[in-house]
Amino acid sequence: MKKCLSISSIALLLLSYQCNAQKELSELSNKKVVVYTTAQNTKLRLSATDTLHFSDFGQPKEDQVCIFVDPTHSFQEMIGIGGAFTDAAAETFGSMSKETQTEFLNAYYDKKKGIAYTLGRTTIHSSDFGSGSYTYIEEGDKELKTFNIRHDREFRIPMIKQAMQTAGGQLTLFCSPWSPPAFMKDTKNMLQGGRLLPEYRAAWANYFVKYINAFEKEGIPIWGLTVQNEPMAKQSWESCIFTAEEERDFIKLYLGPTLHKAGMASKKLIAWDHNRDLIYQRANTILSDPEAAKYVWGIGYHWYETWTGSSMQFDNVRKVKEAFPNTNVLLTEGTVERFNFAKMDDWTLGEKYGHSMVNDFNSGAVAWTDWNVVLNEIGGPNHVNNLCFAPIIYDRTTKILHYTNSYYYIGHFSKFIHPGAKRIISSSNRDVLQTTAFKNTDGSIAVVVLNTSNENMTYRLWIDGKATLVNSLAHSISTLLL
């Protein structure tokens, strides 16, 4: 009798789920669809361009271009989208007038006036993007007795606090180190790679705890941290090499236990923090060790060695997610290098962002973090001349903020896909239209469609036998909100 009741209960639950799903689909297909568009050779920038309605459609034919959306199958939950508070960004922000600072803050962090960033990254002492190298301790202080973040109180902390306030009081913020202090490394140099000396592993782990405590004392909660920025790159700037085995053991024996002992077990520890090309080897080495894996919340990655055109290795991210489904994946840094002021209107800037974001999310990413939120008119400041683009460039001579198309491309995701949203199926039957979709916690659905072709196209947005006709302009990105 108990078995029969159990089977009956399951059947009733399944029937209830199917009925609810069907009702939800019916309600969705009766909703209006508001289309927001950014397109090359137009003035459209996150502009509302159309309001559409569904009608019965049924089976599409092979020659009919369609985007198929299925809200009944959901996947990863969105953490957030945002960019990095580097020293370079903070110094540039500090050089603006109060009025320009307000414009900048609203552009990124205001939910109505801007693109609603909810995520941020910041550095543990210096990186290449800033006016110089520094740490929070005196050289040789293994006991960390001189630890002090006074350097960050001038520019970086005030900027982060204002961004938090504009965003509604909070941001999801994670931090990353570029190099331990010079005396802790075999090269005695923060630049040019080198390795953390074994005798300083405990001190370096404690340094993370000191940093988190110091920032939180300033009123800036730290949500997570990465172990090492780009651990396989010997750079002309701050850098430090960790093999997969070295990172695994540092997490397992030092950083993980130190965080837990300090009451920071809830902080999200992110490994790798480098390119997609080696992501599987790194994830497999660390996560196959249960004693290391128990401390790791996610695997972060960048796009630099694998980002040109269709060669970006999104499938490597998907393979990590398939092999380790309980571990999160997220893009922790991406930017366009080799800044050139004359190319700020180059449309490929935004299209590279759109291509990466669509495919990263479809590969399972729970978050997406741009690099510097703002830079000056030379693509800096950067103390080793590694000059890059940012979505917003501030010209110190004209006192003007320049919004590149990458700002708008990112906004097509960040403004409409909110933390807590879950990715749903969005499938295109033409490779020139790339798409992803999320369902927000309020029930709204955001479908992003990227057209990188030279042709205007029409397609049908199709849900459960109903469809509406949408115009897609050449070299455009659209968000369809329903």
N, C-alpha and C positions, 0 to 999 in steps of 0.2 A: 504493500500500500504506500509506504513512504517513497519508494522508487517511482511509482506512478505519479504521486503528487509532485515530486521533483521535476519529472519530465513535463508535466502539465504546466508547472510554474515557468519553466524555461520557455515552453512554447508560447505562453501568454506574454512573457517579457519580449520575446522576439517579435511577436505580432504587434505589440505596443510600439516597439522601436521602429518597425517598418511603417506603421501608421503615422507616427510622429515625423519620420523622415519624409514620407510622401506629402504630409500636410505642409512641412517646411518648404519642400520643393515647390509646391503649388503657390505658397505665399511669395516665395522669391520670384517666381516667373511672372507674378502680377505686379511686382515692384517697378518703379521707374528706374532708369539707368542714367546717371549723370556722368558725362564724359569730360575728363580734363586732359588737355593736350599740350605738349611742347614739341615744336617742329622747326626744322631748319628752313631758312629763307622765309620765315614768317615772324610776326610779333607775338606768336603764341608761346607763353611761358607759364606752365601750370594753369592754363586758362580753361574755364568751363566753356566747352564748345558745342555741346549738344545734350538734350534730354530725350531719352528713347524709351520705348515701351515694348514688351514682349507680345507676340501673337503666336498662335499654333503654327507649327512648322513640320514636325515629324521627322522622317528619315532624310538627311542631307544627301545630295547627289555627289558623285566624285569630283565634279567640276565646280562645286560650291565651296568657297573658302570659309572655314569655321574655326572658332575657338570654343571648345567643349568644356564646360565647367560642371563639376560634380561635388557639391558641398557635403555629400553624405560620407565621404572618405577624407579623414583629416590626419595630419601628420605632426611635425614638430611645432612647438609653441614659441612664438616670437619673444625674445628678451628685449631687443631694441635695436635702433639704428642711430649712428652718430659719428663723431670724429674726435680727434685727439687735441688735448690741451698741452701742447709742447711749450717749452720756453720761448721758441720762436713765435708761436701764435700769441702767447701772453705778452711778449715784448711789443709785438705789432699792435695788439689790442690796447696796450698801455700808451701807445703813441697817438691814439685817436682822441678827438674831442669827445666830450660827454654825449653830444647829440649823435655822433657817428657810432659810438659804442652802443647806444640804445638801438640804433638801426640794425647794427650787427647782431646784437643779442636777440632782437625780435625776429630777424631773418632766419635764425637757426632754431631758436628754442621756444618761441611763442606758438602755441597750438593753433591759433587763428591767423595771426599775421605772418607766420613763417612756416617752416617745414617740419616743425615739431620733433626735433632731436630729443631722444630719451636716453642715449648711451654716450659715454665718454671714456677715453683712455688718457692716461697721463704717465709721465716718466718718473722712475725712481732716480733721483738726481739727474745728471745731464745726459743728453743724447747729442747727435750731430746738429739737430735743429735748436739752436740757441747761440748766444754770443761767445760761449766758451765752456770748457770742461770744469766740473766741480763735483764734490761729494758733500755729504752732511757731517763728516767727521774730519778731524785732523789726521794727517797722514801717519800711519803706524798705530792708530788707536784700535787695537784688537778688541778691547773691552767695550768699545762704543760709548765711552763716557762723555765724549764731546759732541755726541749726536745732536744736531740742531737743524731745523728746516728754515732758518731765517732767510735764506736765499729765495725761497719760494713765496715768502710773504710779500715781496715787492710787486710781483706781476702775476704769477700763476694762481696763487690762492685767491686773490681778489677776483680774477676772471672767472674761476670755477664757481665761486659763490654767487656771482651775478648771473651766471648761466643757470645755475640751480634755481635761483629765485624766479628768473624769467620762465623757466620750464614748469613752474608751479610748485617749487619747493624741493624737488629732488631730481637726481640723475643717477642712473646706474653707471658706476665708475669703476674701472679696473686700472691697474698700474703695471708697468713693465720696467725692468732694469736693462740698460745697454751694456754696462760693465761694472764689476766690483771695483772698489778703490784700487789704485795701482799696486799698493804694497801687498794686496791679497793675491796677486797674479804672478805667474812664473816669469812674465816679461817685465814686470814692474812698470807697466804702462797701461793706461785705460784705453788707449787707441790700438789699432793694428792687431786685434785678436788677442791671442794668449789664452791661458787657462787659469781657472781658480785653483790655488794651491790646496792640497788636502787639509793642511793644518788650519785653514781659514773657513772651512765649510760651515762649521757651527756658527762662527761669527757672522758670516754672510747670511745665513738663515735668520739669525737674530736681527739683522739689519732690516729685513722685510717687516718684522714685527714692530720694530721701532718706527718705521715709516708709516705703517698703518695706524698705529696709536697716535702718532704726531698729527696726521691729517684728520683723524676723527676728533682729536682734541680741538682742532680748528673748526669743527662743525661740518666736515666733509666725509661722509661715510664711504668706505672702500668696499665695494661689492666683491671684487675678485682681483687676481693677480696672475701674471704669467711668470714662468720660471726664468726665462732669458730671451730677450729679443734676438731673433735670427742667430741661433746658436751654432750654425754651420758656416757663418760668413766672417772672414777676416776682413774688416773694413778699415778705411783710413780714419774713421771716427771711432767712438766708443763701441767696443765689441768684445765678445768673449766666447770661446769655443766650448761646447759641450757635445760629445758624442751621445748617441742614443743611450748607451749604457751608463755614461757619466750622469746624464740628466735623470735617468731612472733611479740611480743610486742616491743622487742628491735629494730627490723627492722622497725616496723611501726611508733614508737614514737620517736626514737632516731637516729639510724644509717642511715636509708633511708633519712629522712629530713635533717640530717646534711651533708650528701654527696651532696644532691641537693643544699643546701644553699651555699656550698663551690664551686659550679660550677662543680661538679663531677658526674652529672646525667648520663654521658656516661659510667662510670665505671661499669663493669659487677658484680652485687652483687649475690653471690652464697650462698645459705642456705644449712643446714645439714652438709655436709663435714664429714660424718661418714659412717657406714656400710650399705650394701644393705638390711639387715634384717628389719630395722625400717624405711626404706626410704619412704614407702608410707604413713605411719602415720604422719611423719614429713612434707612431702610435702602437704598432704591434710590439715593439721592444718594451715599451713602458707598460702598456695595458695587459700584456701577457704575464706580467709579474703581479700576482694578487696583492703583495705587500706594498707595491708602488701604486697600483691601480686604485686602491681604496682611498687614496688621497686626491685623485685626479677627477675633476668635474668635467673638463673638456679638453679638446685639442684645437688650438688656434692656428691660423695659417695666413700667409701673405700671398701676393700674386706676382711678384716681380720677375722671376725667371721663366714664367710660363704664361704670360698674359697676352701675347700678341695674337690678335685675331681669334680664330677658332682653336688655337693650340692651347688655350688655358685648360689645365688638366682637371676639370670638374669631376671627372669620373674617379679620380683618386680620393676625393673627399667622400664621394658616395660609397666607395669601398670601405673606408674607415667606418662610416655609419652602419653599413651592412654587417661588418665583422664585429663591431662593438656598439650595438644599438642602444645601450644604456649610457653611453658617453656622448656628450654634446660636441658639435663642431661649429666653429664660428670664424669668420674672417676678422682678424685683429688689426690688419693694416693693408692699405692699398693707396697708391697715388700715382700720378703721371710725372715721370722724372724729366730732367733736362729742361728746366723752365725757359720759356721764350715769351716775352711780353707780347710780341707781335702775333703769337699763335693762341692767344687767350680765347679767340672766337672759333678755333678749330673744332668742328662738330664731332670729330672722333673722340674728343675728351669725354663728352657725356656718353657717347655710345659705348665706350669701353666700360664705364660704370654700369650702364644699363645691362650690358651683356653679362658682366660678372655677377651682378646682383640677382638677375633672373635665374641664372644657372647655379649660383651658390645656394640660393634658397631651395631650388628644386633638388639640390643634392643633399639637403638636410640641415643647412646652416640655421642656427637659432638667433644669430646676431650678425651685424655687418658694421665694421668700424673703418671709416675713412681716416687718413693720416691728418696732417695739420688742418685745423678748421679755418685758419686764415694765415696768409703770408704777405710780405710786402712786395713792392713792384719789381724786385729782382729775384723773387722766389726764395727769400730768406727771412730773417737772418740765419746763417748757417756757418759755423766756425771752420768747416773744412770745404766750403764751396760746393756742397752737394745740393744744388738748388733745384726746387721742384715746384709743380703747380699746386694750388689749393682751390677748392670750389669758389672761395671768395678771396680776391686779391685787394689789398689796401695800398693805394698810391699815396705815398707820404708827401709828394709834391703837390698834387692836385687836391688832396684830402678826400678822394672819392673811393667808394667801395665798388669794385668791379665783380659782377656776378657771372661766373663762367657757366656754360651750359651744363657742366657736371653738377652744379648746385641744383639745377632744376630736375635733372635726371634722378639724383638721389631723392629729391623731394617727392617724386612720384611714388616712392615706396614709403618714406618716413612719415609723410603727412597723412597717409591714408591707412597704413598698416600699423596698428598700435600694439604695445606690449600686451601679451596674453592672447593675441590672435593666433589662430592655428592655420597652418597651410592646408589648402584643399587642392583637389585636382583641377588643373587648367591645362588643356591639351590643344595644341595647334595641328592642323592638317597641312600646313605649309611651312617649310623651314625658314622662310623669310620673315615669318611672324613668330617671335619668341614670347613666351608668356609664363607667368606664375600668378597665384591667387591665394588670398588669406581671408579667413572669416574672423572678424573682430568679436570681442566679448559682448558687444551690444547687438550682435546679429547681422550687422552690415558686412558686405563682402566687397573686397577690393581686388579687381582683376587688372594686372599690369600687362600691357601688350607693347612690344618693342618691334618697330619696323626699321630695319637697317638698309633697306633696298632703295633704289632710285625711283621707285614707282609708287604712286598713290594706289591704295588697294581698298576694296570693300570686303568685309567679312561678316559672318553672322555669329553673334554671341548666342550660344545654344545651351539651354538648360532644360533637361527633362521634357523634350518634345516641343519646347517653345523657343523662339529665337527673335532677335532684333538685329537689324542691319546697321553696321558701324563703318564709318569712313576712317581709314588709316592713311595719314599723309606720309609721303616719302621722308625717310630719315626723321622719324618721330617716335615719341614714347607717349602712351596714353594710360591713364588709370580710369577704369570704369567702376563707378561706385554704385552699389545697389543694396 
